[in-house]
Amino acid sequence: MAPQLIAREEAKAAILEYIKGVLSQEEYYWEPASRIKKCAILTTAGIKGTGKTRVLHEMCTSWVCETGAKAALIVDFNGGSSWDRSKAATEVFSKLLLQQSGMPADKAENCARVLPWKQVMQCLREKLNLGDEDLLLVGIDEIRQLETLAGKDGAVQLVSDLMGVQDESLLQTSSCPVIFVWTSLLESYMSMLMSDSGRRILPTISLRGLPLAKALELLPSDLREALEKEPFGRQLVRQLLGHPRLMFDALIQEYSKHKPPRNPLAWNQLQSDIVAYAKLGDRKALDSIEVARWYSPLRSTTQSGLEDLCLRGVVHSVRCGNSWINILHPILLQLWARSEETSLADQINQMFEQDAIMEATHEKKLEDIMVHFDCAVRLALGENNCTLKQLFPGASFWSERGGLPNIIVTSTQNVLAPLEYVESFADVEAVLESLKNGKIVVSKLRNEPGIEYLIPWMVPNQDDRRRIRDLKPPCNKTESASLLVLGIQTKCVRENVPKWASVAKSAQEALAGFQNHPDVLGALPVFYTTEVRVETPPKNLEIPSIYFNEVGLAKLLLQRTGPLRLFFLKPGKPLEKMLPDFFESKRSALHA
């Protein structure tokens, strides 16, 4: 039995409205500019597992009475297993269409070989016992497969032929009305395929993951309660991103075999089994080059690369304000990180492990998450240049008038040992030597005043060096000094950081030994906070610095990490408004 269709009311309403509109020949659904009126094309789109086939199934079964259709059927290409490439696309498709009516394969093949479209449709209607005025509804699943099987020209011709049949049947009375509804993995695909057809492509019905709070609410109560009890369970349910197949098929099936996972290794195995069950990324696993491009501040993933990631189910989109952002799926990313033996993979894996055990009272865990994130971004950037604005999207810079956001930096990083832990920053010369060797230096002193870890960046451009020197005159720097030291301070708070003036003073004092060193071009603090304030940066943080509130931090992290637990510990109204799919008005287990 097929699982219940969950939270697809908007898709249903759009399909019913389309059917009603094309039947009544409403202007919105027809292209009036051409000599012959052409009906617009409706496509339902979404990555694998979001319910496209399920929506077609419901359209052809439980919704069929509401559509006014007397019969409905679905044509899918079954991965191409039944496609004969030696024959014309129209002939092969005609056979598939006739078989869906219950016609034996050999008879369907004979009819498809000798009959033109109009007679094929007539045979189909006779097999379904339809009268001349009875509406036939046909769902065609995953049109992009058709291009793979028949080539772009063949796919364009077939879509044109089928829509031509629809046009003719609806514009003439008693002419055997038929309506086609299509699905695609990519939202933009039908528009690209039919760009020269002179036919309008309606806005796609987009199927994405459900809002997280809604998805959690719809899970069986015993499973939901079991997940809520474990930190790894609370992390896991967010990482599923409300994806229907992952949450309501794979998770339910696989958790019953593993329950309850007793250790991180068992949770890892559950993640792996869930992904395998849902067949995400099954065509091609996530690879190191793709991760590096995604994590790089240069955002070097190409459009074709993005489309390929979407086709494989590796990238999901979520609402962010009034638009959508793409997220590298956190479960697939975490599984990749655990399996690869690279520095980048290790840093991403450690970031997720620290996030799993993040609690509202564990302020220092924010530091542990951010140091591994920063290290991963540096590794992904490699020896390329980027601006501070590219490095820190979502940040506020003080002061912008000095051109700080546009300063170009690069790194001489230590790939094999990107992090170094020291007892404290008291020995400036020793710490500076590690920074010059391309290492992020972290203090083991958990109450290290002012700054928690240091990141070295090189400033190659002479004009940019002058701008850095001008931030803190008078200056003892030589023209050749190019090392910019960023000192990181994290603040995980429910509302606002108290006593910003004191925080700023402590940061300046902690960096003074580096700022005053002749080998250092400059030393600037970076404040990662979960403050809910709207004004940024705070008025009394008037020192050259880089500042994040909770919304800015989400902009920095989200596309790369997915919904980390730290977002849910103390969310403020601005973050809830920015990410409506992650929150609901009342508190739920997702906030724990």
C-alpha positions as CSV (number, residue, x, y, z in Angstrom):
1,M,0.0,0.0,0.0
2,A,1.3,3.5,-0.9
3,P,2.0,5.8,2.1
4,Q,-0.4,8.6,2.8
5,L,0.2,11.8,0.8
6,I,1.3,14.3,3.3
7,A,0.9,18.1,3.2
8,R,0.5,18.5,-0.6
9,E,-2.7,20.5,-0.5
10,E,-1.2,23.3,-2.6
11,A,-0.2,20.9,-5.4
12,K,-3.7,19.5,-5.4
13,A,-5.3,22.9,-5.6
14,A,-3.0,24.0,-8.5
15,I,-3.7,20.9,-10.5
16,L,-7.5,21.2,-10.1
17,E,-7.3,24.8,-11.0
18,Y,-5.3,24.0,-14.1
19,I,-7.8,21.4,-15.2
20,K,-10.8,23.7,-14.6
21,G,-9.0,26.6,-16.4
22,V,-8.0,24.7,-19.5
23,L,-11.5,23.2,-19.9
24,S,-13.2,26.6,-19.6
25,Q,-10.6,28.1,-21.9
26,E,-9.5,30.8,-19.4
27,E,-7.1,33.2,-21.0
28,Y,-4.4,32.6,-18.4
29,Y,-4.1,28.9,-19.5
30,W,-4.0,29.5,-23.3
31,E,-1.5,31.3,-25.5
32,P,-3.6,33.7,-27.6
33,A,-0.7,35.2,-29.6
34,S,-0.3,32.3,-32.1
35,R,-2.4,31.7,-35.1
36,I,-3.7,28.5,-33.4
37,K,-4.4,28.8,-29.7
38,K,-2.0,26.7,-27.6
39,C,-2.7,25.4,-24.1
40,A,-0.1,26.1,-21.4
41,I,2.0,23.3,-19.9
42,L,1.7,22.4,-16.2
43,T,4.7,20.7,-14.5
44,T,5.2,19.4,-11.0
45,A,8.8,19.5,-10.0
46,G,11.1,18.5,-7.1
47,I,14.1,16.3,-6.3
48,K,13.6,12.6,-5.9
49,G,11.5,11.5,-3.0
50,T,9.5,14.7,-2.6
51,G,6.3,13.2,-3.9
52,K,6.0,14.0,-7.6
53,T,4.9,10.4,-8.6
54,R,2.7,10.3,-5.5
55,V,0.9,13.5,-6.6
56,L,0.2,12.0,-10.0
57,H,-1.0,8.8,-8.4
58,E,-3.4,10.8,-6.2
59,M,-4.6,12.9,-9.2
60,C,-5.4,9.7,-11.0
61,T,-7.1,8.0,-8.1
62,S,-8.5,9.8,-5.0
63,W,-8.7,13.2,-6.8
64,V,-10.1,12.0,-10.0
65,C,-13.8,12.7,-9.1
66,E,-12.9,16.3,-8.4
67,T,-11.1,16.7,-11.7
68,G,-14.2,15.7,-13.7
69,A,-12.3,13.0,-15.5
70,K,-13.9,9.7,-16.3
71,A,-10.5,7.9,-16.5
72,A,-6.9,8.7,-15.6
73,L,-3.6,6.9,-16.0
74,I,0.1,7.5,-15.5
75,V,3.0,6.9,-17.9
76,D,6.5,6.5,-16.5
77,F,9.6,5.5,-18.3
78,N,10.8,3.0,-15.7
79,G,14.4,4.1,-15.9
80,G,14.3,3.3,-19.7
81,S,14.1,-0.5,-19.3
82,S,11.1,-0.7,-21.7
83,W,12.4,1.9,-24.1
84,D,13.4,0.7,-27.6
85,R,16.0,3.2,-28.9
86,S,15.8,1.8,-32.4
87,K,12.2,3.1,-32.8
88,A,10.7,6.6,-33.0
89,A,9.9,8.2,-29.7
90,T,6.2,8.6,-30.6
91,E,5.9,4.9,-31.4
92,V,7.6,3.8,-28.2
93,F,5.5,6.3,-26.1
94,S,2.3,5.2,-27.8
95,K,3.0,1.6,-26.8
96,L,3.6,2.6,-23.2
97,L,0.4,4.7,-23.2
98,L,-1.7,1.8,-24.6
99,Q,-0.2,-0.7,-22.1
100,Q,-1.3,1.5,-19.2
101,S,-4.9,1.1,-20.3
102,G,-4.5,-2.7,-19.9
103,M,-3.9,-3.5,-23.5
104,P,-1.6,-6.5,-24.0
105,A,2.0,-5.6,-24.9
106,D,2.0,-7.3,-28.3
107,K,-1.2,-5.6,-29.4
108,A,-0.1,-2.3,-28.0
109,E,3.2,-2.6,-30.0
110,N,1.3,-3.4,-33.2
111,C,-1.1,-0.4,-32.8
112,A,1.7,2.0,-31.9
113,R,3.7,0.9,-35.0
114,V,1.0,1.5,-37.6
115,L,-1.4,4.1,-36.2
116,P,-1.0,7.9,-36.1
117,W,-1.5,9.8,-32.9
118,K,-5.2,10.5,-33.3
119,Q,-6.0,6.9,-33.8
120,V,-3.7,5.8,-30.9
121,M,-5.7,8.1,-28.7
122,Q,-9.0,6.7,-30.0
123,C,-7.8,3.1,-29.3
124,L,-6.9,4.2,-25.8
125,R,-10.3,5.7,-25.2
126,E,-12.1,2.6,-26.5
127,K,-10.0,0.4,-24.2
128,L,-11.0,2.7,-21.3
129,N,-14.7,2.7,-22.4
130,L,-14.7,6.5,-22.7
131,G,-17.4,8.4,-24.7
132,D,-16.6,11.3,-27.0
133,E,-17.2,13.9,-24.3
134,D,-15.5,12.0,-21.4
135,L,-12.4,13.7,-20.1
136,L,-9.2,11.6,-20.0
137,L,-6.4,12.7,-17.6
138,V,-2.8,11.5,-18.2
139,G,0.1,12.1,-15.9
140,I,3.6,11.8,-17.4
141,D,6.3,11.1,-14.9
142,E,9.8,12.6,-15.2
143,I,9.9,14.2,-18.6
144,R,13.7,14.6,-18.3
145,Q,14.1,10.8,-18.7
146,L,12.5,11.2,-22.1
147,E,15.3,13.4,-23.3
148,T,17.9,10.9,-22.0
149,L,16.1,8.1,-23.9
150,A,15.0,9.9,-27.1
151,G,17.3,12.9,-27.3
152,K,16.3,16.5,-27.0
153,D,14.7,16.8,-30.4
154,G,12.7,13.6,-29.8
155,A,11.5,14.9,-26.4
156,V,10.6,18.3,-27.8
157,Q,8.6,16.7,-30.6
158,L,6.8,14.3,-28.3
159,V,5.8,17.0,-25.9
160,S,4.6,19.2,-28.8
161,D,2.6,16.3,-30.3
162,L,0.9,15.5,-27.0
163,M,0.1,19.1,-26.2
164,G,-1.2,19.5,-29.8
165,V,-3.6,16.6,-29.2
166,Q,-4.7,18.3,-26.0
167,D,-5.2,21.6,-27.8
168,E,-7.3,20.0,-30.5
169,S,-9.4,18.0,-28.1
170,L,-10.3,20.9,-25.9
171,L,-10.9,23.5,-28.6
172,Q,-13.4,21.4,-30.4
173,T,-16.7,20.2,-29.0
174,S,-17.2,16.4,-28.7
175,S,-13.6,15.8,-29.6
176,C,-12.4,13.3,-26.9
177,P,-10.9,15.8,-24.4
178,V,-7.6,14.9,-22.8
179,I,-5.3,16.8,-20.4
180,F,-1.6,16.0,-19.7
181,V,0.2,16.9,-16.5
182,W,3.9,16.5,-16.3
183,T,6.6,16.0,-13.6
184,S,10.3,16.8,-13.6
185,L,13.2,16.6,-11.2
186,L,14.3,20.2,-12.1
187,E,12.0,23.2,-11.8
188,S,13.5,24.9,-14.8
189,Y,13.6,21.9,-17.1
190,M,10.3,22.2,-19.0
191,S,10.9,25.9,-19.7
192,M,14.4,25.1,-21.1
193,L,13.2,22.1,-23.2
194,M,10.2,23.9,-24.7
195,S,11.7,27.4,-25.0
196,D,11.2,27.6,-28.7
197,S,7.8,26.0,-28.8
198,G,5.7,29.2,-28.7
199,R,3.8,27.6,-25.8
200,R,3.5,29.1,-22.4
201,I,5.0,27.2,-19.5
202,L,3.1,27.8,-16.3
203,P,5.0,28.4,-13.0
204,T,6.1,25.0,-11.7
205,I,4.3,23.3,-8.8
206,S,7.3,23.0,-6.6
207,L,7.5,20.1,-4.2
208,R,10.1,20.5,-1.5
209,G,10.6,19.2,2.0
210,L,7.9,19.9,4.6
211,P,8.4,22.5,7.4
212,L,10.5,20.7,10.0
213,A,8.0,21.3,12.9
214,K,5.2,20.0,10.7
215,A,7.2,16.9,9.6
216,L,8.1,16.1,13.2
217,E,4.4,16.4,14.2
218,L,3.4,13.9,11.6
219,L,5.9,11.2,12.6
220,P,4.5,8.4,14.7
221,S,4.4,9.6,18.3
222,D,6.6,6.7,19.7
223,L,9.3,7.4,17.1
224,R,9.1,11.1,17.7
225,E,9.5,10.7,21.5
226,A,12.4,8.3,21.0
227,L,14.3,10.7,18.8
228,E,13.7,13.6,21.2
229,K,15.5,11.8,23.9
230,E,18.8,11.5,22.2
231,P,21.1,14.4,21.0
232,F,21.9,12.5,17.8
233,G,18.2,11.9,17.3
234,R,17.4,15.5,17.6
235,Q,20.2,16.3,15.1
236,L,19.1,13.6,12.7
237,V,15.5,14.7,12.4
238,R,16.6,18.2,11.4
239,Q,19.0,16.9,8.9
240,L,16.2,15.1,7.1
241,L,15.0,18.6,6.1
242,G,11.3,17.5,6.1
243,H,12.0,15.3,3.0
244,P,8.9,13.0,2.6
245,R,10.7,9.9,1.5
246,L,13.5,10.2,4.1
247,M,11.1,11.0,7.0
248,F,8.0,9.0,6.4
249,D,9.4,6.0,4.6
250,A,13.1,5.5,5.2
251,L,13.3,6.8,8.8
252,I,10.3,4.8,9.9
253,Q,11.4,1.6,8.2
254,E,15.1,1.8,9.2
255,Y,14.7,3.0,12.8
256,S,12.6,-0.1,13.6
257,K,15.7,-2.2,12.7
258,H,18.2,-0.1,14.8
259,K,16.2,1.0,17.7
260,P,17.4,2.5,19.8
261,P,20.9,3.3,18.5
262,R,23.3,3.2,21.5
263,N,26.4,5.1,20.2
264,P,27.6,7.4,17.5
265,L,28.6,4.5,15.3
266,A,25.0,3.1,15.4
267,W,23.6,6.5,14.6
268,N,26.0,6.7,11.6
269,Q,24.8,3.3,10.4
270,L,21.2,4.4,10.7
271,Q,21.9,7.5,8.6
272,S,23.6,5.4,6.0
273,D,20.7,3.0,5.8
274,I,18.1,5.8,5.6
275,V,19.9,7.3,2.6
276,A,20.3,3.9,0.9
277,Y,16.6,3.2,1.4
278,A,15.6,6.6,0.0
279,K,18.1,6.2,-3.0
280,L,19.4,9.7,-2.6
281,G,22.8,10.1,-4.3
282,D,22.5,6.6,-5.6
283,R,23.5,7.5,-9.2
284,K,26.7,9.2,-8.0
285,A,28.1,9.7,-4.5
286,L,29.1,13.1,-3.3
287,D,32.7,13.7,-4.0
288,S,35.5,15.8,-2.6
289,I,35.7,18.3,-5.5
290,E,31.9,19.0,-5.2
291,V,32.2,19.6,-1.4
292,A,35.2,21.9,-1.8
293,R,33.4,24.0,-4.4
294,W,30.3,24.2,-2.3
295,Y,32.3,25.2,0.9
296,S,34.6,27.6,-0.9
297,P,33.8,31.3,-0.2
298,L,34.0,31.7,-4.0
299,R,30.9,29.6,-4.4
300,S,32.4,27.9,-7.4
301,T,29.7,25.4,-8.0
302,T,28.6,25.9,-11.6
303,Q,25.0,26.0,-12.8
304,S,25.4,22.6,-14.5
305,G,27.0,21.3,-11.3
306,L,24.1,22.5,-9.3
307,E,21.6,20.9,-11.6
308,D,23.5,17.6,-11.4
309,L,23.5,17.8,-7.5
310,C,19.7,18.4,-7.6
311,L,19.1,15.5,-10.0
312,R,21.0,13.2,-7.5
313,G,19.0,14.5,-4.5
314,V,22.2,15.9,-3.0
315,V,20.9,19.6,-2.8
316,H,17.6,20.6,-1.2
317,S,16.0,24.0,-1.1
318,V,14.4,25.7,1.8
319,R,12.6,29.0,2.3
320,C,14.7,31.9,3.4
321,G,12.7,35.0,3.9
322,N,10.8,35.6,0.7
323,S,13.0,33.4,-1.5
324,W,14.7,30.0,-1.5
325,I,18.2,28.9,-0.8
326,N,20.0,25.7,-1.7
327,I,21.5,23.5,1.0
328,L,24.0,20.7,0.5
329,H,22.1,17.9,2.2
330,P,23.6,17.5,5.7
331,I,23.1,13.7,6.0
332,L,24.8,13.1,2.7
333,L,27.5,15.6,3.6
334,Q,28.1,14.0,7.0
335,L,28.3,10.5,5.5
336,W,30.8,11.8,3.0
337,A,32.9,13.4,5.7
338,R,33.0,10.2,7.7
339,S,34.1,8.1,4.8
340,E,36.8,10.4,3.3
341,E,40.3,10.6,4.7
342,T,41.0,14.2,4.0
343,S,41.5,17.3,6.2
344,L,38.4,18.9,4.8
345,A,36.3,15.8,5.6
346,D,37.7,15.6,9.1
347,Q,36.9,19.2,9.9
348,I,33.3,18.9,8.6
349,N,32.8,15.6,10.5
350,Q,34.1,17.2,13.7
351,M,31.8,20.2,13.2
352,F,28.7,17.9,13.0
353,E,29.9,15.9,16.0
354,Q,30.2,19.0,18.1
355,D,26.8,20.2,17.0
356,A,25.1,16.9,17.9
357,I,26.0,17.5,21.6
358,M,25.3,21.2,21.6
359,E,22.9,22.2,24.4
360,A,21.5,25.6,25.5
361,T,23.9,25.6,28.4
362,H,27.0,24.7,26.4
363,E,28.2,28.1,25.2
364,K,31.7,26.8,24.5
365,K,30.3,24.3,22.0
366,L,29.6,27.2,19.7
367,E,33.4,27.9,19.7
368,D,34.0,24.2,18.9
369,I,31.5,24.2,16.0
370,M,32.8,27.5,14.5
371,V,36.5,26.6,14.6
372,H,35.9,23.5,12.6
373,F,33.7,25.3,10.2
374,D,36.2,28.1,9.7
375,C,38.9,25.5,9.1
376,A,36.8,23.7,6.5
377,V,36.1,27.0,4.6
378,R,39.9,27.7,4.6
379,L,40.7,24.3,3.3
380,A,38.0,24.6,0.6
381,L,39.3,28.0,-0.6
382,G,42.8,26.6,-1.0
383,E,45.3,29.1,-2.2
384,N,42.7,31.2,-4.0
385,N,41.9,34.9,-3.2
386,C,38.7,36.1,-1.8
387,T,37.3,39.3,-0.2
388,L,36.4,39.5,3.5
389,K,32.8,40.0,2.3
390,Q,32.9,36.7,0.4
391,L,34.6,35.0,3.4
392,F,32.0,36.3,5.8
393,P,28.5,36.5,4.2
394,G,25.9,37.8,6.7
395,A,28.5,39.9,8.6
396,S,28.4,43.5,9.6
397,F,31.7,45.3,9.2
398,W,33.0,48.2,11.4
399,S,33.9,50.3,9.7
400,E,32.7,49.9,6.1
401,R,34.0,53.3,5.2
402,G,37.5,51.9,5.4
403,G,36.8,49.4,2.7
404,L,37.1,46.5,5.1
405,P,34.5,44.2,3.3
406,N,36.5,44.5,0.0
407,I,39.9,43.6,1.4
408,I,41.3,40.7,-0.6
409,V,42.9,37.9,1.5
410,T,44.5,34.6,0.7
411,S,46.0,31.8,2.9
412,T,49.2,29.8,3.2
413,Q,47.5,26.9,5.0
414,N,48.9,23.8,6.5
415,V,46.6,21.1,4.9
416,L,47.9,18.2,6.9
417,A,47.7,20.0,10.3
418,P,45.3,22.9,9.8
419,L,44.6,23.3,13.6
420,E,47.0,23.7,16.5
421,Y,45.9,23.8,20.2
422,V,48.1,25.7,22.6
423,E,47.8,26.2,26.4
424,S,47.2,29.9,25.9
425,F,48.1,32.9,23.7
426,A,50.6,34.2,26.3
427,D,53.7,33.3,24.2
428,V,53.0,35.6,21.2
429,E,56.2,34.6,19.3
430,A,55.3,30.9,19.4
431,V,51.7,31.5,18.5
432,L,52.8,33.8,15.7
433,E,55.2,31.1,14.3
434,S,52.2,28.7,14.0
435,L,50.1,31.4,12.3
436,K,52.8,32.1,9.8
437,N,52.9,28.3,9.1
438,G,49.2,28.5,8.0
439,K,47.6,27.1,11.1
440,I,44.5,28.2,13.0
441,V,45.6,28.4,16.6
442,V,43.1,27.5,19.4
443,S,43.6,28.2,23.1
444,K,43.0,25.3,25.4
445,L,42.3,27.8,28.1
446,R,38.5,27.6,28.1
447,N,38.2,31.0,29.8
448,E,40.8,32.7,27.6
449,P,39.9,36.4,27.9
450,G,38.8,38.2,24.8
451,I,39.7,35.8,22.0
452,E,39.2,32.0,21.6
453,Y,41.1,31.2,18.5
454,L,43.2,32.9,15.8
455,I,43.0,32.6,12.0
456,P,45.9,33.8,9.8
457,W,45.2,35.5,6.4
458,M,47.6,37.1,4.0
459,V,46.8,40.4,2.4
460,P,48.6,40.4,-1.0
461,N,47.6,43.9,-2.3
462,Q,49.5,47.0,-1.3
463,D,46.4,49.2,-1.3
464,D,44.6,46.7,0.9
465,R,47.5,46.7,3.3
466,R,47.4,50.4,3.6
467,R,43.7,50.2,4.4
468,I,44.4,47.8,7.2
469,R,47.2,49.9,8.6
470,D,44.9,53.0,8.5
471,L,42.4,51.2,10.7
472,K,44.6,51.6,13.8
473,P,47.1,54.5,13.4
474,P,49.7,55.3,14.4
475,C,51.4,52.2,12.9
476,N,54.8,50.6,13.3
477,K,54.3,48.3,10.3
478,T,56.6,47.9,7.4
479,E,55.4,47.9,3.8
480,S,56.2,44.2,3.5
481,A,54.0,43.1,6.5
482,S,51.1,41.2,5.1
483,L,49.8,38.9,7.9
484,L,46.2,39.7,9.0
485,V,45.3,37.9,12.2
486,L,41.6,37.4,12.9
487,G,40.7,36.7,16.5
488,I,37.5,34.8,17.0
489,Q,35.1,35.3,20.0
490,T,31.8,33.4,20.2
491,K,28.8,34.4,22.2
492,C,25.8,31.9,22.5
493,V,23.1,34.0,24.2
494,R,19.3,34.0,24.4
495,E,18.8,37.8,23.7
496,N,21.8,40.2,23.6
497,V,25.4,40.1,24.8
498,P,25.7,42.3,28.0
499,K,28.4,44.9,28.3
500,W,29.6,45.1,24.7
501,A,32.1,47.8,25.7
502,S,33.8,45.4,28.1
503,V,33.7,42.6,25.4
504,A,35.3,44.9,22.9
505,K,38.0,46.0,25.3
506,S,38.9,42.4,26.2
507,A,39.2,41.5,22.5
508,Q,41.5,44.5,21.8
509,E,43.6,43.7,24.8
510,A,43.9,40.0,23.8
511,L,45.0,41.0,20.3
512,A,47.3,43.8,21.3
513,G,50.4,41.6,21.4
514,F,49.8,40.6,17.7
515,Q,48.5,44.1,16.6
516,N,51.7,45.7,17.9
517,H,54.1,43.1,16.5
518,P,56.0,44.5,13.5
519,D,55.5,41.2,11.5
520,V,51.7,41.5,11.7
521,L,49.8,43.8,9.4
522,G,46.8,44.0,11.7
523,A,44.7,42.0,14.2
524,L,40.9,42.3,14.1
525,P,38.3,40.6,16.2
526,V,35.4,38.6,14.7
527,F,32.4,38.2,16.9
528,Y,30.1,35.2,16.2
529,T,27.0,35.7,18.3
530,T,23.4,34.5,18.5
531,E,22.2,37.9,19.4
532,V,18.6,38.7,18.2
533,R,19.3,42.4,17.8
534,V,18.3,44.0,14.5
535,E,20.8,46.9,14.5
536,T,24.2,45.6,13.6
537,P,26.8,46.0,14.9
538,P,25.9,47.1,18.4
539,K,26.4,50.9,19.0
540,N,29.0,50.4,21.6
541,L,31.1,48.0,19.5
542,E,32.9,50.9,17.8
543,I,36.2,49.2,17.1
544,P,37.4,47.8,13.8
545,S,35.8,44.4,13.7
546,I,33.5,41.9,12.0
547,Y,30.2,41.1,13.7
548,F,27.5,38.5,13.4
549,N,24.1,38.3,15.0
550,E,21.9,35.1,14.8
551,V,20.5,36.0,11.4
552,G,24.0,36.7,10.0
553,L,25.3,33.5,11.5
554,A,22.6,31.5,9.8
555,K,23.5,33.2,6.4
556,L,27.1,32.2,7.0
557,L,26.4,28.6,7.9
558,L,23.1,27.4,6.5
559,Q,23.9,26.6,2.9
560,R,26.9,24.6,3.9
561,T,25.8,22.9,7.1
562,G,22.1,22.7,6.9
563,P,20.0,23.3,10.1
564,L,22.5,22.9,12.9
565,R,21.1,22.3,16.4
566,L,22.6,25.6,17.5
567,F,19.9,27.4,15.4
568,F,17.2,25.8,17.6
569,L,18.5,26.4,21.1
570,K,17.6,30.1,21.5
571,P,15.9,31.3,18.3
572,G,14.8,34.9,18.2
573,K,11.9,36.3,16.2
574,P,14.2,37.6,13.3
575,L,15.6,34.1,12.8
576,E,12.2,32.5,13.0
577,K,10.9,35.0,10.4
578,M,13.9,34.3,8.1
579,L,13.6,30.5,8.3
580,P,9.8,29.8,8.5
581,D,10.2,26.2,7.5
582,F,12.4,25.5,10.5
583,F,10.1,27.0,13.2
584,E,6.5,27.4,14.3
585,S,4.9,29.9,16.6
586,K,4.6,27.6,19.5
587,R,7.6,25.8,21.1
588,S,8.1,22.2,20.0
589,A,10.6,19.5,20.4
590,L,12.5,21.1,17.5
591,H,13.5,23.9,19.8
592,A,15.1,21.5,22.3
